[in-house]
Amino acid sequence: MRRNPMRMKCTVAAFVLIGFGWLSAQAVNTKAPAFEGKTEEGRTIRLEAYTGKVVLLDFWASWCGPCREEMPFLVGLDDAYRDLGLVILAINIDRNAKNAEAFLSAMKTRPAFPILADRDSKIPPLYKLEGMPTTILVDRAGMIRFKHTGFKPEKKPQYREEIGALLNENQP
C-alpha cells in the first residue's frame, strides 16, 4: 500500500491541532472571535471592519493537499460573490513565508482577496480548528453560521448555497 505524503502531513497536522487543545470546535451560531492580522504587504486586517458583510474565513497551509484543491474554488467564489457582499479572508499558518508564496505563485489565478500571514498561529486557537483547511462563514451580524473542516469538491454546491442564503439575509 502506497502512502500519500500530503495526506500524512494533514493527518499529522490534525494531531498537532488536537495536541494544542483545539479539538473542541468553535460553535456555530456564536459570535465570531475578533482578530487582527497582517498581510505579507503589511496591511492590517481586522474582522470587525467587515461587520455588515458576509465573511468567509479560510485557514490554510502550503503543505495541505486539500488546501491546494480548495484555493482555486475560493478564487471563483470571490469572483462570483464579491460584488454581492462576500468578503474572503484567507489565513495562512505557514511558519515560512516562502512556502506560502510558492503555493500562491503556482496557482493559475492568484487570489485577489487578502491573505493574512499568521506565522505564529495566533488566530486558529480562537476558532478551535479541527483540521486543515477550515472554512468558516460569518453572517452580516458577525455570527458563525457554517463551518467546514477539510475540503471535498462534491461540497461546492453546499458552499454556494450557504453563501447565497447568508447574502440574502438582512440585506443592508
C-alpha positions as CSV (number, residue, x, y, z in Angstrom):
1,M,0.0,0.0,0.0
2,R,1.4,3.3,-1.1
3,R,1.3,6.2,1.3
4,N,0.3,9.7,0.3
5,P,2.7,12.2,1.9
6,M,0.3,15.1,1.7
7,R,-2.5,13.1,3.4
8,M,0.1,12.1,6.1
9,K,1.0,15.7,6.6
10,C,-2.6,16.7,7.0
11,T,-3.2,13.8,9.4
12,V,-0.1,14.8,11.4
13,A,-1.4,18.4,11.4
14,A,-4.7,17.3,12.8
15,F,-3.0,15.5,15.7
16,V,-0.9,18.6,16.3
17,L,-4.1,20.7,16.5
18,I,-5.6,18.2,18.9
19,G,-2.4,18.3,20.9
20,F,-2.7,22.1,21.3
21,G,-6.2,21.6,22.7
22,W,-8.1,22.9,19.7
23,L,-10.2,19.9,19.4
24,S,-13.4,21.3,20.8
25,A,-14.9,23.1,17.9
26,Q,-16.0,26.7,17.9
27,A,-19.7,26.5,17.9
28,V,-21.9,27.5,15.0
29,N,-24.3,30.4,15.9
30,T,-21.8,32.0,18.3
31,K,-20.1,35.4,17.8
32,A,-17.0,35.1,15.6
33,P,-14.0,35.9,17.7
34,A,-12.4,39.2,16.9
35,F,-8.9,39.1,15.4
36,E,-6.3,41.3,13.8
37,G,-3.7,40.1,11.3
38,K,-1.3,41.5,8.7
39,T,-0.9,40.6,5.0
40,E,2.6,40.0,3.7
41,E,2.4,43.5,2.3
42,G,1.9,44.8,5.8
43,R,-1.8,45.8,5.6
44,T,-3.6,45.3,8.9
45,I,-6.9,43.4,8.6
46,R,-9.5,43.4,11.4
47,L,-12.5,41.1,11.3
48,E,-14.8,43.7,12.9
49,A,-14.1,46.0,9.9
50,Y,-16.3,43.7,7.9
51,T,-19.4,43.9,10.0
52,G,-22.4,44.1,7.7
53,K,-20.7,41.9,5.1
54,V,-20.8,38.1,4.8
55,V,-17.3,36.9,5.5
56,L,-15.7,33.6,4.5
57,L,-12.7,32.8,6.7
58,D,-10.4,30.2,5.3
59,F,-7.5,28.7,7.3
60,W,-4.9,27.1,5.1
61,A,-1.3,26.0,4.7
62,S,1.0,25.2,1.8
63,W,1.6,21.6,3.0
64,C,-2.1,20.8,3.0
65,G,-3.3,18.8,-0.1
66,P,-7.0,19.7,0.3
67,C,-6.0,23.4,0.5
68,R,-4.4,23.1,-3.0
69,E,-7.8,21.9,-4.3
70,E,-9.8,24.5,-2.3
71,M,-7.9,27.7,-3.1
72,P,-8.9,27.9,-6.8
73,F,-12.5,27.3,-5.8
74,L,-12.2,30.2,-3.3
75,V,-10.9,32.4,-6.1
76,G,-14.0,31.5,-8.1
77,L,-16.3,32.3,-5.2
78,D,-14.6,35.6,-4.8
79,D,-15.2,36.4,-8.5
80,A,-18.8,35.3,-8.3
81,Y,-19.9,36.9,-5.0
82,R,-17.6,39.8,-4.2
83,D,-19.9,42.4,-5.7
84,L,-22.8,40.9,-3.8
85,G,-21.2,41.5,-0.4
86,L,-19.0,38.5,0.2
87,V,-15.5,39.1,1.7
88,I,-13.0,36.3,1.8
89,L,-10.1,36.5,4.3
90,A,-7.6,33.6,3.9
91,I,-5.4,33.0,7.0
92,N,-2.1,31.2,6.1
93,I,-0.4,29.4,9.0
94,D,2.9,28.5,7.3
95,R,5.8,29.5,9.5
96,N,7.9,30.1,6.5
97,A,6.6,32.9,4.2
98,K,8.5,31.4,1.2
99,N,6.3,28.2,1.4
100,A,3.1,30.3,1.2
101,E,4.4,32.4,-1.6
102,A,5.4,29.3,-3.6
103,F,1.9,27.9,-3.1
104,L,0.3,31.1,-4.4
105,S,2.7,31.6,-7.2
106,A,2.0,28.1,-8.6
107,M,-1.7,29.0,-8.9
108,K,-3.2,29.7,-12.4
109,T,-5.0,32.7,-10.9
110,R,-3.6,34.3,-7.8
111,P,-6.3,35.3,-5.2
112,A,-7.4,38.9,-5.2
113,F,-8.7,38.6,-1.6
114,P,-6.5,39.3,1.4
115,I,-4.1,36.6,2.6
116,L,-3.2,37.1,6.2
117,A,0.2,35.8,7.3
118,D,-0.3,34.2,10.7
119,R,3.3,32.8,11.2
120,D,2.8,32.2,14.9
121,S,-0.7,30.6,14.5
122,K,-2.4,33.1,16.9
123,I,-5.7,33.2,15.1
124,P,-6.5,29.4,14.8
125,P,-6.9,28.8,18.6
126,L,-9.7,31.5,18.6
127,Y,-11.7,29.3,16.2
128,K,-10.7,25.9,17.7
129,L,-9.8,24.3,14.4
130,E,-10.1,20.6,13.9
131,G,-8.1,20.3,10.7
132,M,-7.0,21.9,7.5
133,P,-8.4,23.6,5.6
134,T,-11.1,25.0,7.8
135,T,-13.7,27.3,6.2
136,I,-16.0,29.4,8.3
137,L,-18.9,31.5,7.1
138,V,-19.7,34.5,9.2
139,D,-23.0,36.4,8.7
140,R,-23.5,40.2,8.5
141,A,-24.0,40.4,12.3
142,G,-20.7,38.7,13.0
143,M,-22.1,35.3,13.9
144,I,-20.5,32.0,12.8
145,R,-23.2,30.3,10.7
146,F,-21.4,27.5,8.9
147,K,-18.1,25.7,9.4
148,H,-16.4,23.1,7.2
149,T,-13.3,21.1,8.1
150,G,-11.4,19.7,5.1
151,F,-12.4,20.2,1.5
152,K,-14.2,17.9,-0.9
153,P,-15.1,19.1,-4.4
154,E,-18.6,17.5,-4.1
155,K,-19.4,20.0,-1.4
156,K,-19.0,23.0,-3.7
157,P,-22.8,23.4,-4.2
158,Q,-23.3,23.4,-0.5
159,Y,-20.8,26.2,0.0
160,R,-22.6,28.2,-2.8
161,E,-26.0,27.6,-1.2
162,E,-24.8,28.7,2.2
163,I,-23.2,31.8,0.8
164,G,-26.3,32.7,-1.2
165,A,-28.5,32.2,1.9
166,L,-26.3,34.5,4.0
167,L,-26.1,37.1,1.3
168,N,-29.9,37.2,1.1
169,E,-30.4,37.6,4.8
170,N,-30.6,41.1,6.4
171,Q,-29.5,42.9,3.3
172,P,-28.3,46.4,4.0
